[in-house]
Amino acid sequence: MAEDQTTPQDPSSQYAQPDKEGEQIAHPGRTGDLRDEPDHGEESYRGSGRLEGKKAVITGGDSGIGRAVAIAFAREGADVLIVHLPEEEDDARTTVGHVEAAGREGVALAADIREEENCQRIVDRAVQEFGRIDVLVNNAAYQMAQPGGIEDITTEQLDRTFKTNLYGMFWLTKKALPHMGEGSSIINTASIQAYQPSPPLLDYATTKAGIVNFTKGLGQMLAERGIRVNCVAPGPIWTPLIPATMPEDKVGSFGEDVPMGRAGQPAELAPAYVFFASQESSYITAEVIGVTGGKPIS
């Protein structure tokens, strides 16, 4: 856990490296399976009413970055619906508990966004619960490293990666737009992989580059409707997805190649999403913020 956030700190040592040596867990990865659980801001995030009364939908909200964003949004005053896979129900309940502890309405919905009808079901449930959608966070993603390269990426894996990371984002955004008014915000999660692709993550990196392009195009398209579209590009962030999808040797050195010399924590991502969701970023659209520990995204 980080030290008191009110005092100046050296960001390179603000968090210790997680205990990840030899860590391997089953996909899709559950928070409780990790020896060293990530910091989602449970103790450190302090809200200041920047999202008071807003209604948010977050895909992949059960754990990792999605959980950190849900906690931050709730503490800033937003009601939150999180989307998760059926096998992630335990983590989803924990996230909803944090939202409700902040005094906001929390809803968890099990849905695989690879199916278009599920994307419609997500939007319908959000409108049923909240009446509208003010913030849509397209955060759900699938990756599976293949050290052998393109020859080892099966059509099944390619289809799952593209449908989760691109199709689901496209469908959900399209279906949510009729329920989003002026001042609404769409925030997509890309990756440093969009700019500096790792060969074992070729299919994943390709989708993340697509998300950046989607953000830039849609941001221009929706500006005249008063809806902003932006993107957060994380670097190496410690979440259950890492030891569930990467070889043991890569997990052991995860995050050590960035200038800050360590993996980031989900809690360090959440403020970027709050910024894009709030009126503080009112003149920013079709843009990308890199949260990468110092590794360039251009």
N, C-alpha and C positions, 0 to 999 in steps of 0.2 A: 504494500500500500504506500501511496505517496505521503510525504510529510505535509504539514499544514500548508495549504495553498496560499495563505495570506502573506507568507514570508518569501523573499527572493530565494530561488534555488537554482542550482546548476542542472539544466534539463537533461544533461547526459547521465546524471546520477539520481535524478528525481525518483526513478523506479529502478529497483535491482532487476537484473536479468531473471526471467522466470526459470524455475527448475524444470528444464525441458530435455535434459540429457537422457536419451533412450526412451523418451515418451512416445508411445503409440497407442491410439484408442480407435475404436470402431467408428466408421462413418454412420450418421452425420456428425457425431461428436456431441457429447453432453458436458455441460460445465462441471458437474460433479465428478466426472471421470478424470479430470485433470489433477495432478498432484499439486500444482500451483495455480489456483483459480485466478482469472483476470480481474482487474479492478474496473468495474463498470460505473464508478462514481457513487456507489452506495453510501459511502461515508463522506466523500469530499465535495460532491456537486451541490452548490447553493444557487437556488433560483432567485430571480428578481422580477418576476411577472412579465417577462418579455413576450410570452405566448398566451397571455391570459384569455381564456374563452375559446381558443382555437381547437379545432377537431383534426386529429392527425391519424393517418394510416401508415404503418411501418411494416414492410415485408422483412422476413428474417429477423423478427423482433424478439425471438425467444432468448437469444444468447449473444455474446460477442458485441460487435458494434451496434447491432439493433437494440440490444438490451440497454446499452449505455445511452443511446439516443432516446429511448422510451423513458428512462429515468429522468433525463435532463428535460425533455419536453414536459413531462408531468410536473416537475418542480418549477417549471416556468409558467405553469397554468393551463396546459393543454390536456384535453381528454384524448386517450390513445387506444386505437385498435391495432393489435399486433397480429401478423400472419405467421404461421409456423407449420412445419410438417407434422403429421400425426404422431410420429415417433419422438417428437420434441415437446410433448405436452408438459412434462415435469418442469422443464426450463421455462416454458411459456407461463405456467402458473406462478413461478417465482417472479418473473418480470411483471405480470399483472399485479402481484402483491405489492411491488415497489410503487407502481403507478397509483394504486389505491391508497397506499400509505401517505402519498403526497396530497391526498384529498381530491384526487381526480378520478374520473370514470375510466376503468380499464377493461378491455375486451380482448379475449384471445380467440382466434379462429384458425382451425386446422384446415389448410388448403394448399394443394400443390399447384403452383402457378404455371406449370407446364401445360395445363389444360385450360383452354380459353374460357370454358364455362365456369371454372373456379374463379377466374378473375372477375367475372360478372357477379358471382356470389359474394366475393369480398366487398365489392362496391355496394351491392344491395344491402349487405349487413351494416356497413358503415353508415349508409344513409338512414337505415332503419334505426340505428342506435343514436346517431348524432344529428341527422337532418341534412348534413352537408359534409364536404371534405375541404378543409382549408390547407392542409399540408399532406402531400403524398411523398413518402420516402421509399424509393425503389432500391432496396438493400439486399434482398435475397440473392444468393449466388451459389453456384456449384463449381467445384474444381476437383481435379484428381491428377496429380503429377504422374507423368510417364517418362522416366529417365531415358528410356530407349528411343524417344523421339516420335516423329509423326507416324512411323510404322506401327507403333503400339497404341495409337489412339484409334479405338474402334468407332464404327459408325454409331453404335449405341451410346458411347461416351460423348461423341461430338453432338449427337442429337440432344442428350440431356443437358449438356453445357449451354448450347445455344438456346434451347427452349427455356431453361431456367433464367439465364442471364439477359437474354435479348427479347425473346418472344413474350415472356411473362411481363417484362417491363413495358413493352409496347402495348400489349393488350390492356394491362391494368391502367396505364395512363390514358389510353383512348376511352375506356369505359368510365373513368373517374371524371374526366373533363366536364361533362354536362352538369356535374354537381360541384364544380369549383368556380367561384366567382372572382371578381376583381380583388387583388391583394393576396390571392392564393399563391402557393409555392410548391413546386415539384423539385425534389432533391434526389439525385441519382448517386449511387456508389460505384465509382470506377476503381482504379488501382494504379499504382506505379507501373504495373504490368502493361498498361496501355501505352506507355512511353519507353519502357526498358524491359521488353519481354524476356522471360526466362524460357529457354528451349523446352524444358520438361512441362511447362504450362502453356504450350502453344495455343491450344484451343481456347483456354480461359483468357489468355492475354488478348487474343483476337476479339473476343466478346467485349472485353473492357475498353478496347480502342473504339469499338462500335458504340459503346455507351457514351463516350466522350463526344463522338460525332453527333449522336442522337441529341445530346444535351445542347450542343451549339446550334443545331438546326431548329429544334423545337423551341428553344429560348427565343430565337428571332421570330418564329412563327406566332408565338403566343403573346409577345410583348404588347401588341395592340389591344389585346383582351385584358391586360393588366395582370397577367399570370406570369410569374418568373420561373425559370427553369435553370437550375445550377447543379453542380456536381462536386463531390468530395472524392479525391483520389488518395486512399490510404497507402502507406508503405507497409513494412512488416509489422503487423499488429497481432499480439498474442490472443488467440481465440481457440475454441475447441476444433475449428475447421483445420487448423495447421497440423496437429499430430494425427488428425483423422484422414489426411489426404496427401501427406508428404512422406518421403522415405526417412528412416530414422536418422541418417547422417545429416540430412538437410534440416530436420527439426532441431538437432543439437546445436547447429550454428545459426539458427534463424535469427535475423535481425542484427547480426554482428558486422554486416558489410556496409551499414549506413554511417554517415559521419558522427552521429551521436553514439554509435557503438552498441546499441541495444534495441530490442523489440519494443514497440510502443504498446500502450494499454488502451482498451476501448474507451476509457474515461477521457483520454486525450483527444479523441475524435469528436466526441459529443458537442463541444462548443462550436465547431464548424457548422454542424447541422442546425444548431440553434440560431447561429448568425444568418444562415440562408433562409430559415423559416420566419425570421423576425423582420420588422420594418427597418431595422438598422441597415439592412442590405438592399434597400428599396431601389437603388440605381444600379444594381448588379443583376445581370441575367446572361445566360449562355456562357457561364464562366466556370472554371475549375479551380478549387483550392487543393493543393497538395499537402497532406499531413504525413510526411515521409521520413522524419528524423534527419532531414538535411539532404536527401537524395533528390537531385533535380528531376522535374517532370517535363522538361522541354528539351 
